[in-house]
Amino acid sequence: LQKDPDCSEAPLSATNSLITPNRQFYVRNHFSIPQVDLPQWALAVEGEVEHPFSLNYGELRALPSIRLVATLECAGNSRISITPPIEGIPFGHGAVSTAEWEGVPLAAILERAGVKATAHEVVLEGADFGEEEEDGLPVNLGYARSLSLEKANAYGTLLAYKMNGEDLPSTHGWPLRAIVAGWYGMASVKWLTGIRVLDHPFDGFFQIRRYVEIPVGIHPGSGTPVTTMRVKAIIVRPL
């Protein structure tokens, strides 16, 4: 569909198992893939926590981990079939894939940090950044989305460094990404560098300007963030 930022669909006609091979897994990136210097990389945990800390890659990999099979789907999957046409990447039905992820439960990281009673939600911050248009003007920003405390602590929300038994490919968030099972893919932030606990609702661009449900006649900044994946089925064979 496009190369930079990379956006591509999984070839559904080639689907013959639950797990999607890494090379066929759909891609939805908002900006160019960031260049990560692994020796300098660290995950910072801060905000409304008792014990802010950071982890380098080796320290993260040394923590107890779990494996989880989870399906990710872009909230814009099947956009091409919507009438009348709407703006956005013209995905057919292939912006959905399933993989086995391995990583550290986000709940364990938050427990170590000691979330304060004042906490409201958890923001996941990626290293990718670029330009978007806001109120007709270009703005430079990074990609970030927030989770409710309940979802952040739920089983199925983890910080993944492996995908189908291999280190994450760069286009899927190497060295670390979030996996938020059950929510649309925009919540599973890639190239993670920060976890920030807030005492108020997050008002980032991709939280209130993108991936929101906006009733007709309502200001774009007043929509409801998209979260839970809705049931969908498609026959992939015969094509």
C-alpha positions in Angstrom: 0.0 0.0 0.0 2.9 2.4 0.8 6.6 2.2 1.8 7.4 5.1 4.1 5.8 4.9 6.5 5.4 1.2 5.8 1.8 0.0 5.5 1.0 -3.4 4.1 -1.6 -6.2 4.3 -1.3 -9.9 5.2 -2.0 -12.1 2.2 -5.2 -13.7 3.4 -5.4 -16.0 0.4 -2.1 -17.6 1.7 -3.4 -18.1 5.2 -3.2 -21.8 6.2 -2.7 -21.7 10.0 -3.6 -19.6 13.0 -0.1 -18.1 13.2 0.9 -15.5 10.6 4.6 -15.7 9.7 6.6 -12.6 10.5 7.3 -11.8 6.9 3.5 -11.9 6.1 2.2 -10.1 9.2 0.4 -6.9 8.3 2.1 -3.6 9.0 0.7 -0.2 10.0 3.3 2.4 10.8 2.5 6.1 11.2 6.1 7.4 10.7 9.4 6.2 9.4 11.0 3.4 11.4 13.2 5.0 14.1 16.9 4.2 14.3 17.5 2.6 17.7 21.0 2.4 19.3 20.5 -0.6 21.5 23.4 0.1 23.9 21.9 3.5 24.5 18.2 2.3 24.6 16.3 2.2 27.9 12.7 1.9 28.9 11.8 4.7 31.4 8.9 4.1 33.9 7.8 7.4 35.5 4.9 9.6 36.5 2.4 8.7 39.3 4.6 6.0 40.7 6.4 5.6 44.0 9.6 4.3 42.5 10.5 5.6 39.0 13.1 3.5 37.2 14.5 2.5 33.9 15.6 -0.7 32.3 18.1 -1.4 29.6 17.6 -4.2 27.1 19.6 -6.8 29.0 17.8 -6.1 32.3 14.4 -6.3 30.6 15.2 -9.7 29.0 16.3 -11.0 32.4 12.8 -10.5 33.9 10.3 -13.4 34.1 8.5 -13.6 30.8 5.4 -15.2 29.3 4.3 -16.3 25.8 0.9 -15.2 24.4 -0.9 -15.9 21.2 -2.7 -12.7 20.2 -4.4 -11.3 17.1 -3.8 -7.7 16.1 -6.1 -5.8 13.7 -5.9 -2.3 12.5 -8.9 -0.2 13.4 -8.9 0.8 9.7 -9.1 -2.8 8.4 -11.7 -3.2 5.5 -11.8 0.6 5.0 -11.8 0.1 1.3 -15.3 -1.4 1.5 -16.9 1.5 3.3 -19.4 3.6 1.3 -19.1 6.5 0.9 -15.3 6.3 0.9 -13.5 7.7 4.0 -10.0 9.1 4.5 -7.1 6.9 5.7 -5.0 4.0 4.4 -7.1 2.0 1.9 -6.9 -1.3 3.6 -8.8 -4.3 2.2 -9.4 -7.1 4.6 -5.8 -8.0 5.3 -4.8 -5.6 8.1 -5.2 -8.4 10.7 -2.7 -11.1 11.8 -1.9 -13.4 14.6 1.4 -14.2 16.3 2.9 -15.7 19.4 4.5 -12.9 21.4 7.0 -13.2 24.2 7.7 -10.6 26.8 7.2 -9.1 30.3 3.7 -8.5 31.6 3.1 -4.7 31.9 1.5 -5.4 35.3 4.8 -6.7 36.6 6.5 -3.4 35.6 3.8 -1.3 37.2 3.9 -3.4 40.4 7.7 -2.8 40.6 7.1 0.9 40.1 4.4 1.1 42.8 1.4 2.9 41.1 0.1 5.7 43.3 -3.6 5.9 44.3 -3.8 9.1 42.2 -3.1 7.2 39.0 -5.7 7.4 36.2 -4.2 5.8 33.2 -1.0 4.5 31.6 0.6 6.1 28.5 2.8 4.1 26.2 5.4 6.2 24.3 7.2 5.1 21.2 10.4 6.3 19.6 8.8 7.0 16.2 7.9 10.6 15.4 6.9 12.8 12.5 4.5 15.4 11.2 0.7 15.4 11.3 -1.9 18.0 10.6 -3.8 19.5 13.5 -6.4 22.2 12.9 -5.0 22.8 9.4 -1.4 23.3 10.7 1.5 20.9 10.6 2.8 19.7 14.0 5.7 17.5 14.9 5.0 14.8 17.4 5.8 11.2 18.6 3.4 8.3 18.7 1.8 7.5 22.0 -1.5 6.0 23.3 -2.9 5.4 26.7 -4.5 2.4 28.5 -6.9 2.3 31.4 -5.3 1.0 34.6 -7.5 -2.1 34.3 -6.3 -2.9 30.8 -2.7 -2.1 31.7 -2.8 -4.6 34.5 -4.8 -7.2 32.5 -3.4 -10.6 31.4 -2.7 -10.2 27.7 -1.0 -6.8 28.0 2.7 -7.2 27.8 5.9 -5.7 26.7 7.1 -8.0 23.9 10.6 -8.5 22.5 10.0 -11.7 20.6 7.5 -12.5 17.7 7.0 -16.1 16.7 10.2 -17.1 18.5 12.4 -14.5 16.9 13.5 -11.1 18.0 11.1 -8.4 16.9 11.6 -7.3 13.3 12.4 -3.6 13.1 9.1 -2.8 11.3 7.2 -4.4 14.2 8.8 -2.4 16.9 12.3 -3.7 17.7 13.6 -3.8 20.4 10.4 -3.6 22.4 6.7 -3.1 21.7 3.4 -3.3 23.6 0.9 -6.0 22.9 -2.6 -5.1 24.1 -4.6 -8.3 23.4 -8.3 -7.6 22.6 -7.8 -4.0 21.6 -7.2 -2.7 18.1 -3.6 -2.5 17.0 -3.1 1.2 17.5 -2.9 0.5 21.3 0.1 -1.9 20.8 2.7 0.9 20.6 5.9 0.0 18.8 9.6 1.0 19.6 8.7 1.6 23.2 10.9 4.0 25.2 8.5 5.2 28.0 5.7 4.2 30.3 4.2 7.2 31.9 1.5 6.9 34.6 -0.9 9.9 34.6 -3.3 11.3 37.2 -5.6 12.6 34.4 -6.9 11.5 31.0 -4.2 11.6 28.3 -4.9 14.2 25.5 -2.2 13.2 23.0 -2.8 13.6 19.3 -3.4 9.9 18.6 -5.6 9.6 21.6 -8.1 12.4 20.9 -7.6 13.3 17.2 -7.1 9.8 15.7 -8.7 6.4 16.4 -11.8 7.9 18.0 -15.5 7.5 17.4 -16.9 10.9 16.6 -20.6 11.4 16.4 -21.8 13.6 13.5 -21.7 17.3 14.4 -19.2 16.8 17.3 -15.8 18.5 17.4 -13.0 16.0 16.5 -11.4 16.6 19.9 -14.5 15.3 21.7 -14.7 11.8 20.4 -14.4 8.5 22.3 -11.1 6.6 21.9 -11.5 3.3 20.0 -10.5 0.3 22.2 -12.0 -3.2 22.0 -11.9 -5.2 18.7 -15.3 -6.0 17.4 -16.2 -9.4 16.1 -15.5 -9.9 12.4 -15.2 -12.9 10.1 -14.0 -13.5 6.5 -13.6 -16.5 4.3 -10.1 -16.6 3.0 -10.3 -19.8 0.9 -11.6 -20.1 -1.7 -10.6 -16.6 -2.6 
